[in-house]
Amino acid sequence: MKRPQRIGWSSVAAILSLSTIMPATAMAKPFTYVNARFGQSCTFPDDIFNKPMPEPENGDGQQWLSADGAT
């Protein structure tokens, strides 16, 4: 008969810390960009991608940057 394994305190601490991080991620405010030329839309968290680049004159689309440079 196998003996049940016990969960250590470090595992409990890791589970509790992850449970507090996950809800905060889900609460990011969404922003929806609509491209009239192509009829497409994209929703992303504007709390993260908060630096809009200028939209091209031909309406091809727009880019947003995050603080760490992601687009």
PQR file with spaces between the fields and no chain letter, atoms N, CA, C, O and H, PARSE charges and radii, in Angstrom:
ATOM       1  N    MET     1       0.843   -1.167    0.000 -0.4000 1.5000
ATOM       2  CA   MET     1       0.000    0.000    0.000 -0.0000 2.0000
ATOM       3  C    MET     1       0.896    1.240    0.000  0.5500 1.7000
ATOM       4  O    MET     1       1.839    1.340    0.785 -0.5500 1.4000
ATOM       5  N    LYS     2       0.582    2.189   -0.901 -0.4000 1.5000
ATOM       6  CA   LYS     2       1.381    3.407   -0.985 -0.0000 2.0000
ATOM       7  C    LYS     2       0.991    4.381    0.120  0.5500 1.7000
ATOM       8  O    LYS     2      -0.174    4.516    0.494 -0.5500 1.4000
ATOM       9  H    LYS     2      -0.183    2.108   -1.539  0.4000 1.0000
ATOM      10  N    ARG     3       2.004    5.041    0.613 -0.4000 1.5000
ATOM      11  CA   ARG     3       1.785    6.049    1.639 -0.0000 2.0000
ATOM      12  C    ARG     3       1.474    7.384    0.952  0.5500 1.7000
ATOM      13  O    ARG     3       2.207    7.774    0.044 -0.5500 1.4000
ATOM      14  H    ARG     3       2.951    4.931    0.309  0.4000 1.0000
ATOM      15  N    PRO     4       0.418    8.094    1.352 -0.5600 1.5000
ATOM      16  CA   PRO     4       0.103    9.369    0.708  0.2800 2.0000
ATOM      17  C    PRO     4       1.208   10.395    0.951  0.5500 1.7000
ATOM      18  O    PRO     4       1.798   10.454    2.030 -0.5500 1.4000
ATOM      19  N    GLN     5       1.473   11.194   -0.071 -0.4000 1.5000
ATOM      20  CA   GLN     5       2.509   12.214    0.055 -0.0000 2.0000
ATOM      21  C    GLN     5       1.915   13.477    0.668  0.5500 1.7000
ATOM      22  O    GLN     5       0.741   13.793    0.477 -0.5500 1.4000
ATOM      23  H    GLN     5       0.995   11.145   -0.947  0.4000 1.0000
ATOM      24  N    ARG     6       2.746   14.176    1.397 -0.4000 1.5000
ATOM      25  CA   ARG     6       2.316   15.407    2.043 -0.0000 2.0000
ATOM      26  C    ARG     6       2.787   16.602    1.218  0.5500 1.7000
ATOM      27  O    ARG     6       3.826   16.546    0.560 -0.5500 1.4000
ATOM      28  H    ARG     6       3.700   13.919    1.552  0.4000 1.0000
ATOM      29  N    ILE     7       2.030   17.654    1.263 -0.4000 1.5000
ATOM      30  CA   ILE     7       2.406   18.888    0.586 -0.0000 2.0000
ATOM      31  C    ILE     7       3.212   19.727    1.568  0.5500 1.7000
ATOM      32  O    ILE     7       2.794   19.955    2.703 -0.5500 1.4000
ATOM      33  H    ILE     7       1.186   17.700    1.797  0.4000 1.0000
ATOM      34  N    GLY     8       4.367   20.179    1.112 -0.4000 1.5000
ATOM      35  CA   GLY     8       5.225   20.999    1.962 -0.0000 2.0000
ATOM      36  C    GLY     8       4.748   22.449    2.027  0.5500 1.7000
ATOM      37  O    GLY     8       3.921   22.879    1.223 -0.5500 1.4000
ATOM      38  H    GLY     8       4.706   19.994    0.190  0.4000 1.0000
ATOM      39  N    TRP     9       5.279   23.192    2.994 -0.4000 1.5000
ATOM      40  CA   TRP     9       4.897   24.590    3.174 -0.0000 2.0000
ATOM      41  C    TRP     9       5.279   25.434    1.961  0.5500 1.7000
ATOM      42  O    TRP     9       4.574   26.385    1.623 -0.5500 1.4000
ATOM      43  H    TRP     9       5.950   22.842    3.648  0.4000 1.0000
ATOM      44  N    SER    10       6.377   25.097    1.310 -0.4000 1.5000
ATOM      45  CA   SER    10       6.762   25.874    0.129 -0.0000 2.0000
ATOM      46  C    SER    10       5.745   25.694   -0.995  0.5500 1.7000
ATOM      47  O    SER    10       5.475   26.640   -1.736 -0.5500 1.4000
ATOM      48  H    SER    10       6.949   24.324    1.585  0.4000 1.0000
ATOM      49  N    SER    11       5.186   24.514   -1.131 -0.4000 1.5000
ATOM      50  CA   SER    11       4.151   24.289   -2.149 -0.0000 2.0000
ATOM      51  C    SER    11       2.884   25.064   -1.824  0.5500 1.7000
ATOM      52  O    SER    11       2.256   25.632   -2.718 -0.5500 1.4000
ATOM      53  H    SER    11       5.406   23.746   -0.529  0.4000 1.0000
ATOM      54  N    VAL    12       2.508   25.090   -0.564 -0.4000 1.5000
ATOM      55  CA   VAL    12       1.323   25.837   -0.144 -0.0000 2.0000
ATOM      56  C    VAL    12       1.536   27.330   -0.397  0.5500 1.7000
ATOM      57  O    VAL    12       0.622   28.009   -0.866 -0.5500 1.4000
ATOM      58  H    VAL    12       3.018   24.628    0.161  0.4000 1.0000
ATOM      59  N    ALA    13       2.720   27.846   -0.095 -0.4000 1.5000
ATOM      60  CA   ALA    13       3.023   29.255   -0.318 -0.0000 2.0000
ATOM      61  C    ALA    13       2.973   29.590   -1.804  0.5500 1.7000
ATOM      62  O    ALA    13       2.474   30.651   -2.177 -0.5500 1.4000
ATOM      63  H    ALA    13       3.462   27.294    0.286  0.4000 1.0000
ATOM      64  N    ALA    14       3.475   28.713   -2.648 -0.4000 1.5000
ATOM      65  CA   ALA    14       3.452   28.948   -4.096 -0.0000 2.0000
ATOM      66  C    ALA    14       2.019   28.975   -4.619  0.5500 1.7000
ATOM      67  O    ALA    14       1.677   29.823   -5.443 -0.5500 1.4000
ATOM      68  H    ALA    14       3.880   27.850   -2.345  0.4000 1.0000
ATOM      69  N    ILE    15       1.193   28.071   -4.155 -0.4000 1.5000
ATOM      70  CA   ILE    15      -0.208   28.028   -4.594 -0.0000 2.0000
ATOM      71  C    ILE    15      -0.943   29.291   -4.162  0.5500 1.7000
ATOM      72  O    ILE    15      -1.707   29.857   -4.945 -0.5500 1.4000
ATOM      73  H    ILE    15       1.471   27.383   -3.485  0.4000 1.0000
ATOM      74  N    LEU    16      -0.728   29.737   -2.941 -0.4000 1.5000
ATOM      75  CA   LEU    16      -1.388   30.949   -2.457 -0.0000 2.0000
ATOM      76  C    LEU    16      -0.926   32.188   -3.212  0.5500 1.7000
ATOM      77  O    LEU    16      -1.737   33.060   -3.520 -0.5500 1.4000
ATOM      78  H    LEU    16      -0.108   29.278   -2.305  0.4000 1.0000
ATOM      79  N    SER    17       0.370   32.277   -3.514 -0.4000 1.5000
ATOM      80  CA   SER    17       0.856   33.457   -4.234 -0.0000 2.0000
ATOM      81  C    SER    17       0.314   33.481   -5.661  0.5500 1.7000
ATOM      82  O    SER    17      -0.005   34.556   -6.169 -0.5500 1.4000
ATOM      83  H    SER    17       1.029   31.569   -3.263  0.4000 1.0000
ATOM      84  N    LEU    18       0.201   32.338   -6.316 -0.4000 1.5000
ATOM      85  CA   LEU    18      -0.366   32.286   -7.669 -0.0000 2.0000
ATOM      86  C    LEU    18      -1.848   32.637   -7.662  0.5500 1.7000
ATOM      87  O    LEU    18      -2.342   33.256   -8.604 -0.5500 1.4000
ATOM      88  H    LEU    18       0.460   31.465   -5.904  0.4000 1.0000
ATOM      89  N    SER    19      -2.554   32.251   -6.618 -0.4000 1.5000
ATOM      90  CA   SER    19      -3.980   32.545   -6.569 -0.0000 2.0000
ATOM      91  C    SER    19      -4.241   34.030   -6.391  0.5500 1.7000
ATOM      92  O    SER    19      -5.320   34.502   -6.751 -0.5500 1.4000
ATOM      93  H    SER    19      -2.152   31.748   -5.853  0.4000 1.0000
ATOM      94  N    THR    20      -3.294   34.782   -5.849 -0.4000 1.5000
ATOM      95  CA   THR    20      -3.479   36.226   -5.727 -0.0000 2.0000
ATOM      96  C    THR    20      -3.056   36.949   -6.998  0.5500 1.7000
ATOM      97  O    THR    20      -3.566   38.036   -7.271 -0.5500 1.4000
ATOM      98  H    THR    20      -2.418   34.399   -5.557  0.4000 1.0000
ATOM      99  N    ILE    21      -2.148   36.389   -7.781 -0.4000 1.5000
ATOM     100  CA   ILE    21      -1.689   37.011   -9.017 -0.0000 2.0000
ATOM     101  C    ILE    21      -2.709   36.843  -10.133  0.5500 1.7000
ATOM     102  O    ILE    21      -2.950   37.795  -10.877 -0.5500 1.4000
ATOM     103  H    ILE    21      -1.734   35.506   -7.559  0.4000 1.0000
ATOM     104  N    MET    22      -3.302   35.702  -10.276 -0.4000 1.5000
ATOM     105  CA   MET    22      -4.168   35.393  -11.405 -0.0000 2.0000
ATOM     106  C    MET    22      -5.379   36.326  -11.516  0.5500 1.7000
ATOM     107  O    MET    22      -5.657   36.786  -12.623 -0.5500 1.4000
ATOM     108  H    MET    22      -3.107   34.929   -9.672  0.4000 1.0000
ATOM     109  N    PRO    23      -6.115   36.634  -10.447 -0.5600 1.5000
ATOM     110  CA   PRO    23      -7.248   37.541  -10.609  0.2800 2.0000
ATOM     111  C    PRO    23      -6.829   38.942  -11.051  0.5500 1.7000
ATOM     112  O    PRO    23      -7.578   39.595  -11.777 -0.5500 1.4000
ATOM     113  N    ALA    24      -5.673   39.415  -10.642 -0.4000 1.5000
ATOM     114  CA   ALA    24      -5.221   40.746  -11.035 -0.0000 2.0000
ATOM     115  C    ALA    24      -4.978   40.814  -12.534  0.5500 1.7000
ATOM     116  O    ALA    24      -5.232   41.851  -13.147 -0.5500 1.4000
ATOM     117  H    ALA    24      -5.065   38.884  -10.052  0.4000 1.0000
ATOM     118  N    THR    25      -4.500   39.752  -13.130 -0.4000 1.5000
ATOM     119  CA   THR    25      -4.261   39.717  -14.563 -0.0000 2.0000
ATOM     120  C    THR    25      -5.570   39.801  -15.337  0.5500 1.7000
ATOM     121  O    THR    25      -5.633   40.455  -16.378 -0.5500 1.4000
ATOM     122  H    THR    25      -4.294   38.910  -12.632  0.4000 1.0000
ATOM     123  N    ALA    26      -6.599   39.157  -14.847 -0.4000 1.5000
ATOM     124  CA   ALA    26      -7.877   39.136  -15.546 -0.0000 2.0000
ATOM     125  C    ALA    26      -8.597   40.474  -15.475  0.5500 1.7000
ATOM     126  O    ALA    26      -9.576   40.672  -16.194 -0.5500 1.4000
ATOM     127  H    ALA    26      -6.548   38.626  -14.001  0.4000 1.0000
ATOM     128  N    MET    27      -8.146   41.395  -14.638 -0.4000 1.5000
ATOM     129  CA   MET    27      -8.841   42.662  -14.456 -0.0000 2.0000
ATOM     130  C    MET    27      -8.273   43.793  -15.316  0.5500 1.7000
ATOM     131  O    MET    27      -8.661   44.946  -15.130 -0.5500 1.4000
ATOM     132  H    MET    27      -7.350   41.234  -14.055  0.4000 1.0000
ATOM     133  N    ALA    28      -7.371   43.500  -16.244 -0.4000 1.5000
ATOM     134  CA   ALA    28      -6.818   44.533  -17.124 -0.0000 2.0000
ATOM     135  C    ALA    28      -7.929   45.097  -18.002  0.5500 1.7000
ATOM     136  O    ALA    28      -8.747   44.350  -18.539 -0.5500 1.4000
ATOM     137  H    ALA    28      -7.055   42.563  -16.395  0.4000 1.0000
ATOM     138  N    LYS    29      -7.950   46.424  -18.144 -0.4000 1.5000
ATOM     139  CA   LYS    29      -8.992   47.097  -18.922 -0.0000 2.0000
ATOM     140  C    LYS    29      -8.794   46.835  -20.415  0.5500 1.7000
ATOM     141  O    LYS    29      -7.718   47.114  -20.942 -0.5500 1.4000
ATOM     142  H    LYS    29      -7.285   47.030  -17.708  0.4000 1.0000
ATOM     143  N    PRO    30      -9.809   46.303  -21.112 -0.5600 1.5000
ATOM     144  CA   PRO    30      -9.656   46.020  -22.540  0.2800 2.0000
ATOM     145  C    PRO    30      -9.882   47.259  -23.407  0.5500 1.7000
ATOM     146  O    PRO    30     -10.597   48.183  -23.017 -0.5500 1.4000
ATOM     147  N    PHE    31      -9.274   47.264  -24.569 -0.4000 1.5000
ATOM     148  CA   PHE    31      -9.455   48.299  -25.572 -0.0000 2.0000
ATOM     149  C    PHE    31      -9.662   47.593  -26.906  0.5500 1.7000
ATOM     150  O    PHE    31      -8.949   46.637  -27.211 -0.5500 1.4000
ATOM     151  H    PHE    31      -8.694   46.513  -24.887  0.4000 1.0000
ATOM     152  N    THR    32     -10.613   48.039  -27.693 -0.4000 1.5000
ATOM     153  CA   THR    32     -10.855   47.441  -29.006 -0.0000 2.0000
ATOM     154  C    THR    32     -10.531   48.453  -30.089  0.5500 1.7000
ATOM     155  O    THR    32     -11.099   49.545  -30.129 -0.5500 1.4000
ATOM     156  H    THR    32     -11.193   48.816  -27.445  0.4000 1.0000
ATOM     157  N    TYR    33      -9.616   48.079  -30.960 -0.4000 1.5000
ATOM     158  CA   TYR    33      -9.246   48.897  -32.123 -0.0000 2.0000
ATOM     159  C    TYR    33     -10.002   48.344  -33.323  0.5500 1.7000
ATOM     160  O    TYR    33     -10.045   47.131  -33.524 -0.5500 1.4000
ATOM     161  H    TYR    33      -9.154   47.193  -30.927  0.4000 1.0000
ATOM     162  N    VAL    34     -10.593   49.221  -34.115 -0.4000 1.5000
ATOM     163  CA   VAL    34     -11.310   48.812  -35.325 -0.0000 2.0000
ATOM     164  C    VAL    34     -10.639   49.481  -36.524  0.5500 1.7000
ATOM     165  O    VAL    34     -10.468   50.699  -36.557 -0.5500 1.4000
ATOM     166  H    VAL    34     -10.558   50.206  -33.951  0.4000 1.0000
ATOM     167  N    ASN    35     -10.266   48.667  -37.499 -0.4000 1.5000
ATOM     168  CA   ASN    35      -9.678   49.180  -38.731 -0.0000 2.0000
ATOM     169  C    ASN    35     -10.785   49.256  -39.773  0.5500 1.7000
ATOM     170  O    ASN    35     -11.281   48.236  -40.251 -0.5500 1.4000
ATOM     171  H    ASN    35     -10.405   47.677  -37.472  0.4000 1.0000
ATOM     172  N    ALA    36     -11.167   50.498  -40.121 -0.4000 1.5000
ATOM     173  CA   ALA    36     -12.277   50.700  -41.059 -0.0000 2.0000
ATOM     174  C    ALA    36     -11.932   50.211  -42.465  0.5500 1.7000
ATOM     175  O    ALA    36     -12.812   49.733  -43.181 -0.5500 1.4000
ATOM     176  H    ALA    36     -10.764   51.327  -39.733  0.4000 1.0000
ATOM     177  N    ARG    37     -10.685   50.323  -42.864 -0.4000 1.5000
ATOM     178  CA   ARG    37     -10.295   49.940  -44.226 -0.0000 2.0000
ATOM     179  C    ARG    37     -10.499   48.450  -44.481  0.5500 1.7000
ATOM     180  O    ARG    37     -11.018   48.056  -45.525 -0.5500 1.4000
ATOM     181  H    ARG    37      -9.970   50.711  -42.282  0.4000 1.0000
ATOM     182  N    PHE    38     -10.088   47.629  -43.524 -0.4000 1.5000
ATOM     183  CA   PHE    38     -10.170   46.177  -43.709 -0.0000 2.0000
ATOM     184  C    PHE    38     -11.329   45.532  -42.951  0.5500 1.7000
ATOM     185  O    PHE    38     -11.570   44.333  -43.096 -0.5500 1.4000
ATOM     186  H    PHE    38      -9.666   47.949  -42.676  0.4000 1.0000
ATOM     187  N    GLY    39     -12.052   46.317  -42.141 -0.4000 1.5000
ATOM     188  CA   GLY    39     -13.173   45.769  -41.386 -0.0000 2.0000
ATOM     189  C    GLY    39     -12.759   44.776  -40.317  0.5500 1.7000
ATOM     190  O    GLY    39     -13.516   43.857  -40.005 -0.5500 1.4000
ATOM     191  H    GLY    39     -11.856   47.290  -42.023  0.4000 1.0000
ATOM     192  N    GLN    40     -11.584   44.941  -39.754 -0.4000 1.5000
ATOM     193  CA   GLN    40     -11.072   44.040  -38.724 -0.0000 2.0000
ATOM     194  C    GLN    40     -11.027   44.764  -37.380  0.5500 1.7000
ATOM     195  O    GLN    40     -10.963   45.992  -37.328 -0.5500 1.4000
ATOM     196  H    GLN    40     -10.969   45.687  -40.007  0.4000 1.0000
ATOM     197  N    SER    41     -11.061   44.002  -36.308 -0.4000 1.5000
ATOM     198  CA   SER    41     -10.930   44.581  -34.982 -0.0000 2.0000
ATOM     199  C    SER    41     -10.010   43.713  -34.127  0.5500 1.7000
ATOM     200  O    SER    41      -9.816   42.527  -34.395 -0.5500 1.4000
ATOM     201  H    SER    41     -11.113   43.004  -36.349  0.4000 1.0000
ATOM     202  N    CYS    42      -9.457   44.328  -33.104 -0.4000 1.5000
ATOM     203  CA   CYS    42      -8.544   43.634  -32.201 -0.0000 2.0000
ATOM     204  C    CYS    42      -8.758   44.195  -30.799  0.5500 1.7000
ATOM     205  O    CYS    42      -8.780   45.411  -30.613 -0.5500 1.4000
ATOM     206  H    CYS    42      -9.614   45.291  -32.886  0.4000 1.0000
ATOM     207  N    THR    43      -8.915   43.323  -29.822 -0.4000 1.5000
ATOM     208  CA   THR    43      -9.074   43.742  -28.435 -0.0000 2.0000
ATOM     209  C    THR    43      -7.834   43.334  -27.661  0.5500 1.7000
ATOM     210  O    THR    43      -7.378   42.194  -27.749 -0.5500 1.4000
ATOM     211  H    THR    43      -8.897   42.335  -29.973  0.4000 1.0000
ATOM     212  N    PHE    44      -7.294   44.277  -26.903 -0.4000 1.5000
ATOM     213  CA   PHE    44      -6.087   44.016  -26.119 -0.0000 2.0000
ATOM     214  C    PHE    44      -6.126   44.850  -24.848  0.5500 1.7000
ATOM     215  O    PHE    44      -6.896   45.807  -24.767 -0.5500 1.4000
ATOM     216  H    PHE    44      -7.664   45.203  -26.831  0.4000 1.0000
ATOM     217  N    PRO    45      -5.307   44.504  -23.847 -0.5600 1.5000
ATOM     218  CA   PRO    45      -5.299   45.259  -22.591  0.2800 2.0000
ATOM     219  C    PRO    45      -4.563   46.591  -22.748  0.5500 1.7000
ATOM     220  O    PRO    45      -3.348   46.611  -22.943 -0.5500 1.4000
ATOM     221  N    ASP    46      -5.298   47.702  -22.663 -0.4000 1.5000
ATOM     222  CA   ASP    46      -4.637   48.992  -22.856 -0.0000 2.0000
ATOM     223  C    ASP    46      -3.853   49.440  -21.629  0.5500 1.7000
ATOM     224  O    ASP    46      -3.150   50.449  -21.683 -0.5500 1.4000
ATOM     225  H    ASP    46      -6.286   47.685  -22.505  0.4000 1.0000
ATOM     226  N    ASP    47      -3.961   48.715  -20.536 -0.4000 1.5000
ATOM     227  CA   ASP    47      -3.096   48.983  -19.383 -0.0000 2.0000
ATOM     228  C    ASP    47      -1.662   48.549  -19.686  0.5500 1.7000
ATOM     229  O    ASP    47      -0.715   49.070  -19.098 -0.5500 1.4000
ATOM     230  H    ASP    47      -4.532   47.895  -20.492  0.4000 1.0000
ATOM     231  N    ILE    48      -1.509   47.607  -20.593 -0.4000 1.5000
ATOM     232  CA   ILE    48      -0.190   47.091  -20.954 -0.0000 2.0000
ATOM     233  C    ILE    48       0.316   47.774  -22.225  0.5500 1.7000
ATOM     234  O    ILE    48       1.432   48.294  -22.251 -0.5500 1.4000
ATOM     235  H    ILE    48      -2.279   47.184  -21.071  0.4000 1.0000
ATOM     236  N    PHE    49      -0.504   47.774  -23.279 -0.4000 1.5000
ATOM     237  CA   PHE    49      -0.124   48.407  -24.542 -0.0000 2.0000
ATOM     238  C    PHE    49      -0.720   49.816  -24.564  0.5500 1.7000
ATOM     239  O    PHE    49      -1.782   50.052  -25.141 -0.5500 1.4000
ATOM     240  H    PHE    49      -1.411   47.352  -23.258  0.4000 1.0000
ATOM     241  N    ASN    50      -0.014   50.737  -23.926 -0.4000 1.5000
ATOM     242  CA   ASN    50      -0.575   52.063  -23.681 -0.0000 2.0000
ATOM     243  C    ASN    50       0.111   53.183  -24.463  0.5500 1.7000
ATOM     244  O    ASN    50      -0.134   54.359  -24.193 -0.5500 1.4000
ATOM     245  H    ASN    50       0.848   50.545  -23.458  0.4000 1.0000
ATOM     246  N    LYS    51       0.960   52.837  -25.422 -0.4000 1.5000
ATOM     247  CA   LYS    51       1.651   53.853  -26.219 -0.0000 2.0000
ATOM     248  C    LYS    51       1.284   53.681  -27.689  0.5500 1.7000
ATOM     249  O    LYS    51       1.959   52.944  -28.407 -0.5500 1.4000
ATOM     250  H    LYS    51       1.159   51.882  -25.641  0.4000 1.0000
ATOM     251  N    PRO    52       0.211   54.357  -28.156 -0.5600 1.5000
ATOM     252  CA   PRO    52      -0.168   54.208  -29.561  0.2800 2.0000
ATOM     253  C    PRO    52       0.818   54.908  -30.482  0.5500 1.7000
ATOM     254  O    PRO    52       1.244   56.033  -30.222 -0.5500 1.4000
ATOM     255  N    MET    53       1.166   54.235  -31.542 -0.4000 1.5000
ATOM     256  CA   MET    53       2.001   54.817  -32.587 -0.0000 2.0000
ATOM     257  C    MET    53       1.074   55.510  -33.579  0.5500 1.7000
ATOM     258  O    MET    53      -0.106   55.167  -33.646 -0.5500 1.4000
ATOM     259  H    MET    53       0.819   53.321  -31.753  0.4000 1.0000
ATOM     260  N    PRO    54       1.569   56.469  -34.347 -0.5600 1.5000
ATOM     261  CA   PRO    54       0.694   57.146  -35.318  0.2800 2.0000
ATOM     262  C    PRO    54       0.155   56.167  -36.366  0.5500 1.7000
ATOM     263  O    PRO    54       0.874   55.294  -36.851 -0.5500 1.4000
ATOM     264  N    GLU    55      -1.117   56.333  -36.698 -0.4000 1.5000
ATOM     265  CA   GLU    55      -1.717   55.468  -37.719 -0.0000 2.0000
ATOM     266  C    GLU    55      -1.271   55.943  -39.097  0.5500 1.7000
ATOM     267  O    GLU    55      -1.252   57.148  -39.352 -0.5500 1.4000
ATOM     268  H    GLU    55      -1.701   57.042  -36.304  0.4000 1.0000
ATOM     269  N    PRO    56      -0.909   55.018  -39.997 -0.5600 1.5000
ATOM     270  CA   PRO    56      -0.497   55.420  -41.347  0.2800 2.0000
ATOM     271  C    PRO    56      -1.622   56.126  -42.087  0.5500 1.7000
ATOM     272  O    PRO    56      -2.800   55.858  -41.847 -0.5500 1.4000
ATOM     273  N    GLU    57      -1.253   57.026  -42.987 -0.4000 1.5000
ATOM     274  CA   GLU    57      -2.253   57.781  -43.749 -0.0000 2.0000
ATOM     275  C    GLU    57      -3.112   56.889  -44.642  0.5500 1.7000
ATOM     276  O    GLU    57      -4.265   57.219  -44.921 -0.5500 1.4000
ATOM     277  H    GLU    57      -0.297   57.243  -43.182  0.4000 1.0000
ATOM     278  N    ASN    58      -2.553   55.750  -45.096 -0.4000 1.5000
ATOM     279  CA   ASN    58      -3.323   54.871  -45.984 -0.0000 2.0000
ATOM     280  C    ASN    58      -4.278   53.942  -45.227  0.5500 1.7000
ATOM     281  O    ASN    58      -5.002   53.171  -45.857 -0.5500 1.4000
ATOM     282  H    ASN    58      -1.616   55.483  -44.869  0.4000 1.0000
ATOM     283  N    GLY    59      -4.295   53.999  -43.890 -0.4000 1.5000
ATOM     284  CA   GLY    59      -5.232   53.207  -43.092 -0.0000 2.0000
ATOM     285  C    GLY    59      -4.880   51.743  -42.968  0.5500 1.7000
ATOM     286  O    GLY    59      -5.745   50.921  -42.665 -0.5500 1.4000
ATOM     287  H    GLY    59      -3.706   54.625  -43.379  0.4000 1.0000
ATOM     288  N    ASP    60      -3.605   51.397  -43.199 -0.4000 1.5000
ATOM     289  CA   ASP    60      -3.198   49.990  -43.106 -0.0000 2.0000
ATOM     290  C    ASP    60      -3.377   49.396  -41.713  0.5500 1.7000
ATOM     291  O    ASP    60      -3.622   48.196  -41.595 -0.5500 1.4000
ATOM     292  H    ASP    60      -2.903   52.065  -43.445  0.4000 1.0000
ATOM     293  N    GLY    61      -3.267   50.172  -40.688 -0.4000 1.5000
ATOM     294  CA   GLY    61      -3.396   49.665  -39.334 -0.0000 2.0000
ATOM     295  C    GLY    61      -2.557   50.486  -38.385  0.5500 1.7000
ATOM     296  O    GLY    61      -1.876   51.424  -38.800 -0.5500 1.4000
ATOM     297  H    GLY    61      -3.068   51.147  -40.784  0.4000 1.0000
ATOM     298  N    GLN    62      -2.603   50.144  -37.128 -0.4000 1.5000
ATOM     299  CA   GLN    62      -1.903   50.912  -36.113 -0.0000 2.0000
ATOM     300  C    GLN    62      -1.186   49.961  -35.181  0.5500 1.7000
ATOM     301  O    GLN    62      -1.594   48.810  -35.021 -0.5500 1.4000
ATOM     302  H    GLN    62      -3.156   49.382  -36.791  0.4000 1.0000
ATOM     303  N    GLN    63      -0.116   50.438  -34.564 -0.4000 1.5000
ATOM     304  CA   GLN    63       0.625   49.647  -33.574 -0.0000 2.0000
ATOM     305  C    GLN    63       0.568   50.343  -32.223  0.5500 1.7000
ATOM     306  O    GLN    63       0.470   51.567  -32.136 -0.5500 1.4000
ATOM     307  H    GLN    63       0.216   51.373  -34.693  0.4000 1.0000
ATOM     308  N    TRP    64       0.633   49.528  -31.164 -0.4000 1.5000
ATOM     309  CA   TRP    64       0.747   50.032  -29.802 -0.0000 2.0000
ATOM     310  C    TRP    64       1.971   49.393  -29.176  0.5500 1.7000
ATOM     311  O    TRP    64       2.285   48.236  -29.455 -0.5500 1.4000
ATOM     312  H    TRP    64       0.713   48.533  -31.235  0.4000 1.0000
ATOM     313  N    LEU    65       2.650   50.132  -28.343 -0.4000 1.5000
ATOM     314  CA   LEU    65       3.836   49.633  -27.653 -0.0000 2.0000
ATOM     315  C    LEU    65       3.540   49.499  -26.163  0.5500 1.7000
ATOM     316  O    LEU    65       2.704   50.213  -25.609 -0.5500 1.4000
ATOM     317  H    LEU    65       2.394   51.072  -28.117  0.4000 1.0000
ATOM     318  N    SER    66       4.241   48.574  -25.534 -0.4000 1.5000
ATOM     319  CA   SER    66       4.200   48.465  -24.078 -0.0000 2.0000
ATOM     320  C    SER    66       5.448   49.105  -23.507  0.5500 1.7000
ATOM     321  O    SER    66       6.347   49.485  -24.258 -0.5500 1.4000
ATOM     322  H    SER    66       4.921   47.994  -25.984  0.4000 1.0000
ATOM     323  N    ALA    67       5.517   49.230  -22.203 -0.4000 1.5000
ATOM     324  CA   ALA    67       6.674   49.852  -21.552 -0.0000 2.0000
ATOM     325  C    ALA    67       7.966   49.090  -21.841  0.5500 1.7000
ATOM     326  O    ALA    67       9.041   49.689  -21.885 -0.5500 1.4000
ATOM     327  H    ALA    67       4.787   48.921  -21.593  0.4000 1.0000
ATOM     328  N    ASP    68       7.869   47.755  -22.040 -0.4000 1.5000
ATOM     329  CA   ASP    68       9.076   46.968  -22.307 -0.0000 2.0000
ATOM     330  C    ASP    68       9.378   46.832  -23.804  0.5500 1.7000
ATOM     331  O    ASP    68      10.290   46.097  -24.184 -0.5500 1.4000
ATOM     332  H    ASP    68       6.996   47.268  -22.005  0.4000 1.0000
ATOM     333  N    GLY    69       8.615   47.539  -24.661 -0.4000 1.5000
ATOM     334  CA   GLY    69       8.890   47.537  -26.090 -0.0000 2.0000
ATOM     335  C    GLY    69       8.133   46.517  -26.917  0.5500 1.7000
ATOM     336  O    GLY    69       8.331   46.449  -28.130 -0.5500 1.4000
ATOM     337  H    GLY    69       7.875   48.136  -24.352  0.4000 1.0000
ATOM     338  N    ALA    70       7.273   45.723  -26.302 -0.4000 1.5000
ATOM     339  CA   ALA    70       6.471   44.746  -27.057 -0.0000 2.0000
ATOM     340  C    ALA    70       5.459   45.488  -27.911  0.5500 1.7000
ATOM     341  O    ALA    70       4.999   46.567  -27.536 -0.5500 1.4000
ATOM     342  H    ALA    70       7.112   45.778  -25.316  0.4000 1.0000
ATOM     343  N    THR    71       5.103   44.907  -29.081 -0.4000 1.5000
ATOM     344  CA   THR    71       4.119   45.537  -29.963 -0.0000 2.0000
ATOM     345  C    THR    71       2.922   44.622  -30.169  0.5500 1.7000
ATOM     346  O    THR    71       1.986   44.981  -30.883 -0.5500 1.4000
ATOM     347  H    THR    71       5.477   44.031  -29.386  0.4000 1.0000
